[in-house]
Amino acid sequence: MGIIVSLLDVTAPLTFHYEIGPPVSGASTRAATLTGANADIIDPGNGQATIMPSDVVNFAATFPITIVNDSEQEPAEVFAVRLVRAETTQSLARGFNPPTSWREITIAASDNQPTFDITVDDADTTESDTAVFTVTLGGTAPASGSAVTVDWAVSGAASASDYQISGADIDGTLRFTALDSQTLNFAITDDSDREPAETLIVTLSNVSSGSVINTASATTTIAASDQPPEARTLTVTGAATHAETDADSTVRYTVALGGGD
């Protein structure tokens, strides 16, 4: 890649002195490694670049900084560059003012990242069925002898008594050493409880460094079961009024219970 410098009327060699540093946008930004064996960039000029008049096109010229093409599985990373001063034999009558503020440069995430997705075999299920959630590792396989991991957790209206989990690691973390799929099987409990429809959600989080989650969650809905009875009604029928002459007569009323099961 090249750092572009805006120039005006350059008629003699111009030497820039620059600095490369960490990002300035805040702690949430992942910083590129600038030095050492695992450095993400190489500075061929070691903080200095000379631009010839013939290098200037449309009032701009570039000096190179090399982005290392390694096999690391990395998210986007950021570093910053600023010009410190310039030296030239050219008259500065027209003025020269190198910018002193830091300019951030983002190195795109590596295209060899492992990627995680989760799906469910059926968006609707019933008691006595099994909801199968599949977690798939795609993208690029982990390096030989290494592994990538992803955590999973259950949420939704369904309670722990509504299912039994089996299948892949059920301790909350899945471990992959190759491009593959693992399943989490939720056997829905067939009980006699009267329950409305309930959601069962599995969500992925906390992946290994350099991995990304494409699809973070999947949901199935457990159908309502053993529905509660209709509201019961009590009905009383009979004459609303009686004459005094009926005092010695038998007064009859009918009581009926309706609804329910």
Secondary structure by P-SEA (a helix, b strand, c coil): cbbbbbbcccccbbbbbbcccccccccccccccccccccccccccccbbbbccccccccbbbbbbbbbbccccccbbbbbbbbcccccccccccccccccbbbbbbbcccccbbbbbbbbccccccccbbbbbbbbbcccccccccccbbbbbbbcccccccccccccccccbbbbcccbbbbbbbbcccccccccbbbbbbbbccccccccccccbbbbbbccccccccbbbbbbbcccccccccccbbbbbbbbbbbcc
